[in-house]
Amino acid sequence: MRKHYITAFLAVLLLLPATLFAQTTGRVLDNLTLKSKILKDNRKYAIYLPPDYDISKRSYPVLYLLHGAGDDQTGWVQFGEVLRIADKAILEGTATPMVIVMPDANTGQRGYFNDVTGEWRYEDFFFEEFMPFIEKEYRIKGEKRFRAVAGLSMGGGGSFMYALHHPELFSSACPLSAAVGPLSLADAKTFMERIGNKPVTATDAAIEAHYKRHSALELIQNMPEDQKKAVRWFIDCGDDDFLFEGNALAHIAMRKNNIPHEFRVRDGAHNWTYWRESLPKVLSFVSEAFHQY
């Protein structure tokens, strides 16, 4: 009888490491695809699934985490260390378990927006195909209060635009070192060519319309009164970042228009060292809304 108990006890001990591992470590898949009719191509994405995703039956809040120019869906995985940082935040209780989705916006044409000609419709793809696919494919709570968006540089610009265009969809938005869009109409054409990788031949009227829809400053200054508290904002940019001016102007515009937001400036530049330090703060900030602070 004693030998039986010892054997059973040892068997339990052997199972413990695997159980603990399953409960404390999330999982990242970074080469997943879906077919897009809008973009006429297969689109890649990466996803972080929290530690208990595979052993629970619950649904989770979601953070759409956007990469910067020159990276793809693997950027936050490889350089941003999203697995390590998210696991640590969840284990320590500074973030709630969540699904983190990282789409590729560096294939076909760089950027998160529709182009000025309407030929490349990435933003339409994101909201009409990508988000519905993700929230059906994975166990995600498909409500505004359980959905957030964040991103760095070009992805910070995407975070600004997506939350400004669709405040009904996101509880929180966290632009990091954001490309806030052209700072003036005069800069608009140059800006569009830079993010679109090809000369802009659109009419002046089309360029102006595109500028007004894709300049964070324009959208903030003209935000309807009933939208000013629709999204929780966390803006973060290093004091040595070359995009600091645009982020500071966005902060000032929000202050002048009485739009509640958090604005953080830390010592740092436009690099992954800065963004890796930003990510735990982002996870904590969006979790406050997920928890109904």
WOMOFEN-V813598 format. One record per run of one state. SS is the DSSP state (hx for helix, st for strand, lp for the rest). FROM is the first residue (numbers start at 1). TO is the last residue. If there is no record, write none. Layout:
ss->(SS & SS)
from->(FROM & FROM)
to->(TO & TO)
//
This chain:
ss->(lp & hx & lp & st & lp & st & lp & st & lp & hx & lp & hx & lp & st & lp & st & lp & st & hx & lp & st & lp & hx & st & lp & hx & lp & st & lp & hx & lp & hx & lp & hx & lp & hx & lp & st & lp & hx & lp & st & lp & hx & lp)
from->(1 & 2 & 25 & 27 & 37 & 41 & 50 & 60 & 67 & 75 & 79 & 82 & 93 & 98 & 104 & 114 & 115 & 121 & 122 & 138 & 140 & 141 & 144 & 147 & 153 & 154 & 166 & 172 & 177 & 185 & 197 & 204 & 215 & 216 & 222 & 225 & 228 & 232 & 237 & 244 & 257 & 262 & 265 & 272 & 291)
to->(1 & 24 & 26 & 36 & 40 & 49 & 59 & 66 & 74 & 78 & 81 & 92 & 97 & 103 & 113 & 114 & 120 & 121 & 137 & 139 & 140 & 143 & 146 & 152 & 153 & 165 & 171 & 176 & 184 & 196 & 203 & 214 & 215 & 221 & 224 & 227 & 231 & 236 & 243 & 256 & 261 & 264 & 271 & 290 & 293)
//
